[in-house]
Amino acid sequence: MSEKYYRHTKVDVDLEALQHNYKAIQYLHPAKTFIAVIKANAYGLGSVTVAEYMSEIGVEFFAVATLDEAIELRMHGIREKILVMGVIRPEDINKAIQHRIAVTAPNLEWITSAKSHVKEKYDKEVWVHIKVNSGMNRLGTSDTDEISRMIEEIESFDRFIYEGIFSHFSSADVDSAVNDREYSKFKEITGKVRRPEYVHIQNSPGALRVVDDYCDALRVGISLYGYYTSPFIKDISRVELKPSVKLSTKVMDMHVLNEGEGLSYGLEYEAVQDEKIATLPIGYADGLSRSMTGYRVKLEDGTECLIAGKICMDSCMISVPDDTAVGDKVIIISNDTYSSQSMEAYSEYAGTISYESLVRISRRVPRVYHAAGNGHVNNEVLK
């Protein structure tokens, strides 16, 4: 990746915000292992950079969704523990062994199949975390007898290590009794089988909502990057998260739209009077969805400006004050929680959630990292 870029659109990533969020959440759970979830390229922020930084400040366990993501981290020198939370193909078990990666077992059949594919080429063990279905109904099993047999199969095989058992809250960010019901079910199931080194169910909202000592670890993703999963969690949380992302660009062209003239594809936006239009070098290929037409971005002086007309693949247009000039900075997503351009406000306008807004920001937008007064750039386009 290059540390150079040749466009005005960029994502600023505040790594010190990640440190703040990590320490604040860990403070609630001082005895638990903190598993930093860096799947989907660390929610679009750059998994290798995030892993390198988090390992420097003390994180010793990461989680990803796929084996490919885990191998990428290993190939870039990440030596900490890595758990693949998704289910890998049993025939790929040797890759997990080769790269010293923990895997998820969803059922007995998977364990039996994975064992049959283990080769003697790699004289190492692989760590296995059993996935419990406590209500999400996505992966895993709730059959205690099956889980007991899974543990027996793991422990009777000298290449497998029974390291963890876990689940995932389906409704931790909702003000309902569902979360307590699922947690009780998880405790009931795991209480009937042998307890491994790591028992974990708390995701980001679970970590902010449930503070007890039943689990040994917690998995934090979106909140590590500074975002609450719902207004409910924000209201009840004792942790003040610090947003880590700012998406900005600069005006690249200016022109006057005369009264009655249309703008952009289809000319659906029509000027009711003469107005000044600024063109920004950001479009839906960068992650600014076409649904964001009508959203208000912000100039550095605080003036909010309407995105006018359809958003193009590589650009969009905004209606601006007369004194706006080429080169003026424009904030699309602010790292200020209370801004009308906050990640939450932006995501609400887009009809989605912060998770999706983050991962939508495409690879061609350079990531500029800031930490302790120093920074560097990752530009995946220029490799």
C-alpha positions in Angstrom: 0.0 0.0 0.0 1.1 3.5 -0.7 1.4 6.4 1.8 0.6 8.8 -1.0 -2.8 9.8 -2.4 -3.9 12.2 -5.1 -7.4 13.2 -4.3 -9.1 15.4 -1.7 -11.5 12.7 -0.4 -10.2 10.8 2.6 -11.1 9.1 5.9 -9.3 10.3 9.0 -9.0 7.5 11.6 -8.2 8.5 15.1 -6.3 5.5 16.6 -6.2 7.2 20.0 -10.0 7.1 20.0 -9.7 3.3 19.7 -7.4 3.2 22.7 -9.9 5.4 24.7 -12.8 3.1 23.8 -10.8 -0.1 24.6 -9.7 1.1 28.0 -13.1 2.5 28.9 -14.9 -0.8 28.1 -12.1 -2.9 29.6 -12.5 -0.9 32.8 -16.0 -2.3 33.1 -14.7 -5.8 32.8 -11.2 -5.8 34.3 -10.9 -9.6 34.7 -12.1 -10.5 31.2 -10.0 -11.0 28.1 -10.8 -8.3 25.6 -11.3 -9.8 22.1 -11.1 -7.0 19.5 -13.3 -7.7 16.5 -11.6 -6.6 13.4 -13.6 -8.5 10.7 -14.5 -6.8 7.4 -11.2 -5.0 7.3 -11.7 -3.7 10.8 -15.1 -2.4 9.8 -13.5 -0.7 6.8 -10.7 1.1 8.8 -7.9 -1.3 7.9 -7.5 -4.6 9.9 -3.7 -4.7 9.7 -3.2 -1.2 11.0 -5.8 -1.6 13.7 -4.4 -4.9 14.8 -0.8 -3.5 14.9 -2.0 -0.5 16.9 -4.2 -2.5 19.3 -1.4 -5.1 20.0 0.9 -2.3 20.9 -1.5 -1.0 23.6 -2.1 -4.5 25.1 -4.8 -6.3 23.1 -3.8 -10.0 22.8 -6.8 -11.5 21.1 -8.5 -10.7 17.8 -11.6 -12.0 16.1 -12.5 -12.1 12.4 -15.2 -13.6 10.3 -13.3 -15.6 7.7 -10.1 -17.7 7.5 -8.9 -15.4 4.7 -9.1 -12.5 7.0 -7.1 -14.3 9.7 -4.4 -15.4 7.3 -4.0 -11.8 6.0 -3.2 -10.8 9.6 -0.7 -13.5 10.0 1.0 -12.7 6.7 1.4 -9.1 8.0 3.1 -10.2 11.2 0.2 -10.2 13.7 1.2 -12.9 16.3 -1.7 -12.5 18.8 -4.5 -15.0 19.1 -7.0 -14.9 16.3 -10.5 -16.5 16.3 -12.5 -17.1 13.1 -16.1 -16.6 14.3 -17.5 -17.9 11.0 -17.5 -21.5 10.0 -14.5 -22.5 7.8 -14.8 -25.4 5.4 -13.6 -28.6 7.2 -11.2 -29.3 4.3 -9.4 -26.0 5.1 -8.6 -27.1 8.7 -4.9 -27.5 7.8 -4.6 -23.9 6.9 -5.9 -22.9 10.3 -3.4 -25.3 11.9 -0.6 -24.0 9.7 -1.3 -20.3 10.7 -2.1 -21.1 14.3 -5.7 -19.8 14.1 -8.6 -20.7 16.4 -11.8 -21.9 14.7 -15.5 -22.2 15.4 -17.3 -25.5 15.5 -21.1 -25.2 14.9 -22.0 -28.8 15.4 -20.8 -32.4 15.8 -20.8 -33.1 12.1 -18.4 -30.3 11.4 -15.9 -31.6 14.0 -16.0 -35.1 12.6 -15.5 -33.9 9.1 -12.7 -31.5 10.1 -10.9 -34.3 12.0 -10.9 -36.5 8.9 -9.1 -33.8 6.9 -6.3 -33.1 9.4 -2.9 -34.0 7.8 0.3 -34.9 9.6 2.2 -32.3 7.6 1.7 -29.6 10.2 2.6 -31.0 13.6 0.6 -28.5 15.5 -2.7 -28.2 17.3 -5.7 -26.1 16.5 -7.9 -24.3 19.1 -11.7 -24.9 18.8 -14.5 -22.7 20.1 -17.9 -24.3 20.2 -20.8 -22.1 19.0 -23.9 -22.2 21.1 -27.3 -21.2 19.6 -28.9 -19.3 22.4 -31.6 -17.6 20.3 -29.9 -15.9 17.3 -30.6 -19.0 15.2 -27.8 -18.2 12.9 -25.0 -20.7 13.8 -24.4 -23.3 16.4 -26.4 -25.8 18.4 -28.5 -25.6 21.6 -28.5 -29.4 22.1 -26.5 -30.0 25.3 -26.0 -33.7 24.5 -24.5 -32.7 21.1 -22.3 -30.2 22.8 -21.1 -32.8 25.3 -20.2 -35.2 22.4 -18.5 -32.3 20.6 -16.3 -31.7 23.6 -15.5 -35.5 23.8 -14.5 -35.6 20.1 -12.3 -32.5 20.5 -10.6 -33.8 23.7 -10.1 -37.3 22.3 -8.1 -35.9 19.3 -4.6 -34.9 20.0 -4.6 -32.2 17.3 -7.6 -30.3 18.7 -7.8 -28.2 21.8 -11.1 -27.3 23.4 -10.4 -23.6 24.1 -13.8 -21.8 24.1 -17.5 -21.9 24.0 -19.5 -18.9 22.9 -22.7 -17.4 21.5 -24.0 -14.1 20.3 -26.8 -11.8 21.6 -29.5 -11.2 19.1 -31.2 -8.2 20.8 -28.7 -6.7 23.3 -29.3 -3.2 21.9 -33.1 -3.5 22.4 -35.0 -2.5 25.6 -36.7 -5.9 26.1 -36.5 -9.1 28.1 -35.0 -11.0 25.1 -31.4 -10.3 26.2 -31.9 -11.7 29.7 -33.7 -14.7 28.3 -30.9 -15.5 25.9 -28.2 -15.0 28.5 -30.0 -17.3 30.9 -30.2 -20.0 28.1 -26.5 -19.6 27.4 -25.7 -20.0 31.1 -27.9 -23.0 31.4 -26.4 -24.8 28.4 -22.8 -24.0 29.2 -23.3 -24.8 32.9 -24.1 -28.4 31.9 -20.8 -29.0 30.0 -17.1 -28.7 30.9 -16.1 -25.1 31.0 -13.1 -24.2 28.7 -10.6 -21.3 29.1 -12.9 -18.8 27.3 -16.6 -18.5 27.7 -18.0 -15.5 25.8 -21.3 -14.0 24.6 -21.0 -10.3 25.0 -20.8 -8.3 21.8 -20.5 -4.5 21.8 -24.0 -3.8 23.2 -23.7 -6.8 25.5 -20.4 -5.5 26.9 -21.9 -2.1 27.6 -25.1 -3.6 29.0 -24.2 -6.7 30.9 -21.6 -6.4 33.7 -21.1 -9.7 35.6 -18.4 -12.3 36.1 -19.9 -15.3 34.3 -17.9 -15.0 31.1 -14.2 -14.9 30.8 -14.0 -12.8 27.6 -16.0 -10.3 25.6 -15.9 -9.5 21.9 -16.1 -5.8 21.0 -16.5 -4.6 17.4 -18.4 -1.4 16.5 -18.0 0.2 20.0 -14.2 -0.2 19.7 -14.5 2.2 16.8 -16.6 4.6 18.9 -20.2 3.9 18.1 -23.2 2.8 20.1 -25.4 0.2 18.6 -28.6 2.0 19.5 -29.9 5.1 21.3 -31.0 2.7 24.1 -27.5 1.5 24.7 -26.2 5.0 24.5 -28.7 6.1 27.2 -27.9 3.3 29.6 -24.2 3.0 29.1 -21.7 4.2 31.6 -19.1 4.5 28.9 -18.6 7.6 26.8 -17.4 6.3 23.5 -15.1 8.4 21.2 -15.9 8.3 17.5 -12.8 7.4 15.4 -13.9 8.3 11.9 -14.1 11.5 9.9 -15.0 11.4 6.2 -14.2 14.6 4.4 -13.5 16.1 0.9 -12.9 19.4 -0.7 -14.7 21.4 -3.4 -13.2 20.7 -6.8 -15.4 22.9 -9.0 -17.9 25.7 -8.8 -20.6 27.0 -11.1 -23.9 28.9 -11.1 -27.1 27.1 -11.6 -29.6 29.5 -13.1 -33.2 29.6 -12.2 -35.1 26.8 -13.9 -32.0 24.8 -14.8 -31.7 21.1 -13.8 -28.8 19.3 -12.1 -27.2 15.9 -12.4 -28.7 12.8 -14.0 -32.3 13.2 -15.0 -32.2 16.9 -14.2 -34.6 16.1 -11.4 -33.2 18.9 -9.2 -34.4 22.2 -10.5 -33.2 25.6 -9.3 -36.1 27.8 -8.1 -33.7 30.8 -8.2 -30.0 31.3 -9.2 -27.8 29.4 -6.9 -24.2 28.5 -6.5 -23.3 24.8 -6.9 -20.1 23.1 -5.7 -19.0 19.8 -7.1 -17.3 17.3 -4.6 -15.0 14.4 -5.6 -17.0 11.8 -3.8 -19.7 9.5 -5.1 -21.4 6.2 -4.7 -18.2 4.3 -5.8 -16.7 5.8 -2.6 -19.5 4.7 -0.4 -21.7 7.8 -0.6 -25.0 6.0 -1.4 -27.4 7.5 -3.9 -29.9 7.6 -1.1 -28.0 10.4 0.5 -29.4 13.0 -1.9 -30.9 15.7 0.3 -28.5 15.0 3.1 -26.7 18.1 4.5 -22.9 18.2 4.6 -21.0 20.8 6.5 -18.4 23.4 5.5 -15.6 24.2 7.9 -17.3 27.4 9.1 -20.3 25.3 10.2 -22.6 26.1 7.3 -24.7 23.1 6.3 -25.2 22.5 2.6 -27.7 20.3 0.8 -26.6 17.5 -1.6 -28.5 18.5 -4.7 -29.5 16.2 -7.5 -28.6 12.6 -8.0 -25.3 11.4 -6.6 -23.0 10.2 -9.3 -20.5 7.4 -9.2 -17.5 9.7 -8.6 -19.0 13.0 -7.6 -21.9 14.9 -6.1 -23.1 18.4 -6.1 -24.1 20.7 -3.2 -25.8 24.0 -2.9 -23.4 26.5 -1.3 -23.2 30.1 -0.1 -21.8 32.6 -2.6 -18.4 32.9 -0.7 -17.6 29.2 -1.1 -14.5 28.5 -3.1 -12.6 25.7 -4.8 -10.6 23.9 -2.1 -12.9 24.5 0.8 -13.2 21.5 3.1 -16.5 19.7 3.4 -17.4 17.2 6.2 -19.5 14.3 5.1 -19.2 12.3 8.4 -18.1 14.0 11.5 -16.2 12.5 14.5 -18.3 14.7 16.8 -21.0 12.6 18.4 -23.4 15.6 18.7 -22.9 16.9 15.1 -25.8 16.6 12.6 -23.1 14.9 10.5 -22.3 12.2 13.1 -22.0 8.6 12.0 -25.4 8.0 13.6 -27.1 10.9 11.9 -25.5 10.0 8.6 -26.6 6.3 8.9 -30.1 7.2 10.0 -30.5 9.4 6.9 -29.2 6.5 4.7 -31.8 4.2 6.3 -29.1 1.9 7.7 -26.7 1.4 10.7 -23.2 2.6 11.6 -21.8 -0.9 10.8 -22.9 -0.7 7.2 -22.0 3.0 6.7 -18.4 2.2 7.8 -17.9 -0.9 5.6 -19.5 0.9 2.6 -16.6 3.4 2.4 -14.7 1.9 -0.5 -11.0 0.9 -0.8 -10.3 3.8 -3.1 -10.8 6.3 -0.3 -7.4 6.7 1.5 -7.3 6.1 5.2 -5.2 8.6 7.1 -4.3 7.4 10.6 -3.5 9.7 13.5 -1.9 8.6 16.8 0.1 10.6 19.4 0.6 13.5 17.0 1.9 11.2 14.2 0.1 9.7 11.3 0.5 7.6 8.2 -1.6 6.8 5.1 -2.9 3.6 3.7 -4.0 3.9 0.0 -5.0 0.5 -1.2 -5.4 1.7 -4.8 -1.7 2.4 -5.1 0.0 -0.8 -4.1 
